[in-house]
Amino acid sequence: MKKNLFCALALAVCANGWAQTNITPEVLQTLEGSYTGTPAEKALRNAISNVSIKQMAVNQDNKQTKDTHFNVEVKNSGISDQQSSGRCWLFTGTNVLRQRAMKKLGVDNFFFSHVYLFFYDQLEKSNLFLQGIIDTRKKDIDDEMVRWLFKNPLSDGGTYTGVADLVTKYGLVPKDVMAETLVSNSTNEFCGHLKRKLREFGILLREKSQAGADEKELQAMKVEQLKTVYRLLVLAYGEPPKKFTWAPMKNGKTIGEPKTYTPQEFYREVCAEGEDLNADFVMLMNDPSRPYDQVYEIDYDRHVYDGHNWLYVNLDIEELKPLAIASLKDSTQMYFSCDVGKFMDRNTGMLDLKNFDYESLLGTSFGMTKKQRIQTFDSGSSHAMTLMAVDLDKNGKPVKWKVENSWGASSGHNGYMIMTDEWFNEYMFRVVVNKKYCTPKVLELMKKKPIRLPAWDPMFSDEQ
């Protein structure tokens, strides 16, 4: 059918001597003639009009009971729930750290306060934006960087570098020391108001600069603006503690005597382990749309003005996997991100290319490669989770992988997701590993001068 349509269009071009740029009456007639409206197509049309495409595309040949056994697994307990917020990056980062904390504290279950760190994330991002406006004050309002800043004053999404910089600077507190609020569990509305206020502040800073104010005056004005931001954050999320007294609990009983900590002291005692969350870790990326064996840095892709831009090594997927496996074999979980919505069965928690048969349903193929999907904005990293297990065959090759999610215990496979290795190849993007698991080649690559990419590079949206 497609071939006949192409031939008809080609004949029309040749016969009439015109290039087919518009949908002319002749072209429309050809297109209309390509739809035959057979009884089978009519039945399909009726079904698609009344039932979701995803439901209809469920592949019954792939509905057999799934194998949930893993021969390399970092055991954990408790599932977190980011609810209606875009804080997966924060939940994932602290989930990796809480594994260490539970071991150090001698407890079976424990969570850090997510809202504590998120408060400072939003404060730091506000400062990052306002300082960016000051730094670009001499540029025209239509300059691409200025436009990007006003379009993206802040968000509730983020990446691993945000976790590393925020924890290092502000420490951590237990969940029961600073509890979630209605706003932190559903961030969209409040974030909208805060973004509007920041844009207003940004315009005022530019107007003050155009009126002759120097940088020192603008810095003072920014601090006054941040006072308003701080007050709004307290109203929405509560006031972060400077000190707190706390003791761990096991089986409903307190273990040991309560101790008084600052958040920084608590972080260093329960999970720092002498590691630098920035210097001792490396983000590995599989982005076939860019050359492998290169180091990339995303301009302005950070949470803290004096923090770190997102830096990563781009590797072939088969070079990346052994590093993740080495970490898991050493009982170490990892920050991991992917394009989670593709071929996801949310009820079972299975991520499998065979879950849905869209091609048979719609009568057309979807043949882009991972590289092409990235280049055409069809795929990109959208969600962060904690990589915690791999199942290896007798030759040591991965068959499937397991991640701890942050959508609550009722989501997926008891709060977890299981992905086939084939799915991993196509939709996995980032994993953060300790440098001690890296090969000499990767460590050598890290010495390269990074290739700097602009803040608006399409591949690097925040993980939600």
N, C-alpha and C positions, 0 to 999 in steps of 0.2 A: 504493500500500500504506500509506504514512504517513497519507494523507488518510483512508482507510477506518478506520485504527486510531483516529485523532483523533475521527472521527464516532462510532465505537462507544463510546468513553469518554464523550463528551459525552452520548450517549443514556442511558448507564448512570447518569450523574449526575442527569439530568433525571427519569428513571423512578423512581429510588430516593430522591431528595431528599437525597443526601449529597454532600459535597465530597470529591474524590479526593485524600486526603492519604496514605493507606496503600496498599500493594499487598494488596488484599483478594482473596479467592478469585474474585470476579467480574472484577476487573481482571486477575488472573493468567490467567484463562481467555481474556480478550480478547487479552492479549499472546501467549499460546501459539498462538492462532488466527492471529496475524499472520505467523507463520513457515510458509511453504508447503512447504518441503523438496523443492523440485523437483530433478530429476536434476542440473541445472546447479549449484544451490546445494549439493547433496551433494558433487559433485565439487570445488567450491571449498572446502568445509569440509575435505575430505580433504587437499587440497593445502596449505591454510593450517596444518593441524595438523602438517605434516611439513617444511615449507620456510619459511624466514624471510620475513616480510611484505615486508621491504625488497627481498629478492632477487626475489620474485614481482612486485613493483611496478615493476621496471626497465622504463622506457619504450623499447621497441625502435624506435619512430619517431624517437627522439632519440639513437640510438647511432652516428650517422654521425661520421666523423673531425672533430675539433674544430679550429677555426682558432686557432692559438697565436701569431699575429703581432700585434705592438703597435707603433703608430707613435709613441707617446710612452712611453719606458721609461728608467728609471734603472738602468743595468747594474750588476751585482754578481756576486760569486763566492763559493762556499762556502755550505753549508746547515748550520745548527745543529740540535741535537736535545735537547729538554728531557726526553726519555725519560719515565719514569713520575713526573713531578712537575708541579705546577701553576704553573710559573714562566713561562708564555708572556709575561706582561707584562714580565718582566725580560729575556727573550731578545729580545723585540720592541724594547724601548727601547734595548738595547745594539746591536742590529742596525742601527738608524737611525744610532747614533753611530759604528759601525765603518765605515760608508761614508765618513765624513769621515776617519777614522783611516787607512784604506788609501790614500786620496789623499795625505794628509800624509806618511805613512811611505814612499810609493812602492812599495807591495807589492801583489800580486794577491790575497792571501788573508790574513785576520787575524781573530782573535776575542778579545774581552775575556773575562776570567774571570767566569763567572756565579756560581760559588760564593762568590767574594770578596764580591760585593755582597749575595748572599743571606744570608751570615753576619750582616752588619750589619742587614739587613732583619728577620731574626728577633729580633735583640737589641733593635732599636728598637721592634718591635711588642710585645715583652714589656714594655718600659718603658711603652709607650702604654697597655697594659692595666692594669698595676699602678698607674700614676698615675691612670688613670680610676677605679679602685677607691678610691683615696685621695680623689679629687675628689667622689665620690658616697657617701662613707662615712656621711653623715647621712641618706641615703635608706633606705627600707625595702628589705629583700632582694627583695621582690616588685615594687619599682618597675620600670617598663618599661626604663629605661636600665640599671639594675643587672642585670636579667635578660639584656639584650642583651650586656652586657660578659661575663658568665659563659658565655653561649652561644658567644661569638665571641672568645676570648682572643687568638688569632692564627690565621693560615692561611698557606699558601704561595702563595696567589693575590695579585693586586694590580692596580694601575692605573698610568697614566703618571705621576701625581703622585708615586708612590713612587719611580719611576726618577729623576725630577728631583731630589727631595730627597736621596735616598741618594747619587747621583753628586756632587751639589754638596757634600755634607758629607764623604764618604769617598773620593772620587776613583774611579779605575779601575786595574786591573792587567791585563796580558796573560794569556791562558788558561794558558800554560805556566809562569807564576809561581805560580799557585794552582790546582791541578787539581781536577776534580770527584771526588767520592767515591761509593761505593755508596749512601750515605744521601741525598746531594744529588740523585742521579739517580732515587731512589725515596723521596720524602719522607714518605709517608703515615704509616708506622709511627712514625718518630721524632717527627713533629709531634704525633701522638696522645699520646705520653708527655710532651712539653713542654707541651701544653695542659693535661693533667691536673695537672702540677706548678704551672703558673700559677694554676689555679683554687684549688689548695690554698693557695698564697701569698696569693691574693686574700681567701680566708676568714680567714686569719690576720691580715691587715691590718685587716679589719673588726672582728674580735674584739679586737684591740689598741686600736682606736679606741673601741670600746664600753667598754673597761676604763679609759678616760680619757686615752689617749696623744694628744698634740697632733700637728699636722701635721709639725713638725720631727722628732719621734721616728719617725713613720711613714715619712718620707723616708729616714731612716737605716736603718730596717728594710728598706725597698725596695732600697736599694743592696746590703745583705747578700744579699737574695734574688737580685738580678741577678748576683752573683758565681757563684751556683750555675748560673744560666742560661748565663752566659759559659762556664763549664767544660763544660757539656753540649754547647754549640755547638762548642767546640773538639774534643771527642771525636768529634762527628758530621761536622764539615766541615773541620777543620784550623784552624790559627791564622793569621789574616790578616797579611800582611807589612806592616811599617812602612816599610821601604825595600827596594829591589831593584835589581839591576844587569841590564840587558837591552839587546839590540840587535835590530832587525828582520832578517828573513831573506827572501830572494827567490831562487827556483830553487835552494834548498838551501844558499845561501851568505849569510853575515852581511853586512849593509850597514852600513858605517861602524864606528866604535868603540863598544863598549858604554858606556852611561851609567847613572849611579845616580839613581834617582828615589824620591820618595815617591809614593804613589798619587794624591794631589792634584796634584802636579807633572806626573805623567804625563798625567792627564786634561787639564790646561790646555794642555800642549804638543801633544798629538796630535789633540784634537777639540773643545776649548772654543770656538775661533774668536771669542772675545769675546762669546759669547751667554750669556744667563741662561736656563737651562732652564725656569724658572718664569715670569719676567717677560716674556720674548720670545715665548712660545708660548701658544696658546689651544686648549682642547679644544672641539670642535664636536660637538654631539649632534643626532641626529634621533630625537626621542621624541614622536610625535603624540598620546600620551596626556596631554601637558601643553601649555600654550600656547607657541607659538613666539615668538621675539624676546624671550625672557626669559633672565636669568642665574640659574643654580641652584647652590647649594652643598650638599654632602652632609655633615651633621654627623658628626664623628668618622671620616670616610672618608679616613684618611691613614695613612701608615706610620710617621711620625716625630712625636713629641708636639709638638715645636717646629717642625714642618713645615707643609704646606699641605693643607687639606681639598680634596677634589675639586671643582673649579669648572668650569662649562661654560656655553656659549651654546647654546640650543636653536633650531635652524634648520629650516626647510622643506628637504627633501632636494634640491630643485632650486636652492636658494641655497647649499647646502653643496658640491655637486659642483664648481662653477667654482673654488672656493678650493683644492680638492685638485688639480684639473687644473693650476692656475697653479703650484703647488708642483712637480709632476712635470715640467712644461715647463722649470722652472728647475733640473732635475736634483737635486731634493731629495725623499728618501723621507719617509714619515710613519708614525707610530704609528697603528694602525687596529684596530678591534675590531668583532665581529659575532656573530650567533648561528650559529656555524659548522656545527652539526650538521644544520641543516635543508636537505634536498634536496642533500646532499653525496655525491658519488661519490668516495670516498677513493682508489680505485685510479687514476682519471684526473686527480684534482684539480679536477674541474669542479663548480662551484656554480651550479646551473641549476634553475629552477622546473619544467622539463620532464623532469628526470632520472627522476622516479618518478611513476607514475600510480596513486596510492592510491585515487582516487575510482572508477575503473573496477574495480579489484580488490575493493574493499569495498562498492561499491554505494551510497555515500553521499558527499555533498559536504563540503568543509571550507572554509567561506566567511568566516571572520573576517578583519577588516582588521588591519593592523599595530597600530593603536591598540587594538583589541579583544584581540589576542594579548598585548600588554603588560599590559593591565588585568586579564586573567584568568590571569596567570602562565604563559602558554603560550610566551612568547618573551622573550628578554632577552639582553644582551651576555654571551657566554660565553667568548670566546677572542680574544686579541690577535695580530695579525700585522703585517708591514711592507708598507704600500702602496707599490708601486714602478712601476706601469705602468698606462696607460689606452689604449684603442684608440678613436680618434675617427672618426666618419663625415665625409663631405664638408662637412657643415654644422657641424662642430665639436662634435657631440653624442656622448657616450660610448656605445659598443656593449658593451664588456666591460672588466674591470679585472683586474689581476694583483697578487698578494701573495706575499711571501717568508714561508714558514711555518717552524716550529721543531720539526717532527716527523721530521727526518732526510731525507736525499736520496732514499731509496727510497719515500717517501710522496708521493702525489699526482702532479703533473706535474714529476718530477725535484726534488721538494722544494717546489715552488710550487703555488699554487692560482689558478685562473682563474674569475671570476664574471661572469655576464651582468649587464647593467645592470638588468634586471628583478629579478634576485635582490638586487642591491645596494640597490635601492629598498626591498625588503621586510625584509631581515635585516641591513643595515648599521646600526650605532649610533653609533660614535665615530670621530673622526679628529682628530689633533693637528697643527695647522699653525703655522708661524711667522707672527707678526702682520703681517709685511711683505706676505703674500699675501692679507690680509683686506681686504674692502671698507670704505669709510668707515662704512657702516651697522653692520657687526659691531664695529668699533673703538668706535663710539659706544655700542653695546649693552653693551660691556665696562665702561662707566662706571656702569652701573646697580647699585644695591644688590642683592646676590644674594638670591633667595628661598631660605630655609634649609629643607632637607628633613631628616627624622630619619634616624638611622643605620640604622634597620631598614626604610627604604623598599624595597619589594620589587624595584624595577628595578635596584638598584645592588649586585649581588653581585660579588665579586672575579672577575677574568678568570683562567681557568686555562689 
